[in-house]
């Protein structure tokens, strides 16, 4: 039952991340402008009158009945995930001797999911501040990564990679590069800068376009505004988008090098092929978003690709670290045996 709960939580986290991206990209992030309910009600159906009044006041605004349902379904699933993680932590603590696993990670997950819930609340109550929304995305993917590790622990004898130490370091570098790139991608999305460059590989016809880095990466500010309260310029949005492209090139090189190295390893060939396919699809989807002017399906798919890459790279790092840990344990046992002789 514990294993089933862990796997279910990991899968549900993936779904919640993708659904959260869909809610944000379909402009439903403020479909219910309060938290945790919707106009103080449990469901949008109970707040239909208030939603109708808000929609009448702003017909093209963020509030409508279908947007409210999108937002609340996301909250319902996120709440279910929180309850599952609490259940996992309780079982892990009470059955720690039977499971023969440390309960530290399941207990830590409670703190992560509580912080994620607070970020979700601030996302709404602070009116989609880019820093908060980006942090919400990163925390969600962190939760996915930790639950992936916990899931892999339940199959302790099934995941091993025989590889040199240089591959382990390259896998760590790939995961760090992906994390930075996701942060940049989140900053692009939360600042609505995805179409600041509408051509590829150039940006507005230039290799290095006119950009405003000072205002682009000022963290503490309102959506669409500079820190001084002025409207955020197109040059600033272009800087955000352009840096995401630079990050994409760096990440593609590092993750691609890891994938090729894994493909050359007989013990890791399938995982390397899967990583290379996931990377290629993510790059193509990113380019397609520019050429096709950010269709909702592709924009959400870009988030799916990022989450998938996180899962694969965490799996690679987990397997390589386990191999290193087992190798050290064997060395220690051999040393003790020799000393005993």
Buried (B, 14 or more C-beta within 10 A) or exposed (E): EBEEBBBBBBBBBBEBBBBBBBBBBBBBBBBBBBBBBBBEBEBBEBBBEBBEEBBEEEEEEBBBBEBBBBBBBBBEBBBBBBEBBBBBBBBBEEBBEEBEBEBEBBBEBBEBBEBBBEBBBBBBEBBBBBBBBBBBBBBBBBBBBBBBBBBBBBEEEEBBBEBEEEBBEBBBBBBEBBBEBBBBBBBBBBBBBBEBBBEEEEBBEEEEBEBBEEBBBBEEBBBEBBEEEEEBBBBBBBBBBBBBBEBBEEBBEBBBEBBEBBBEBEEBEEBBEBBBEBBBBBBEBBBBBBEEEBEEEBBBBBBBBBBBBBBBBBBBBBBBBBBEEEEEEEEEEEEEEEEEE
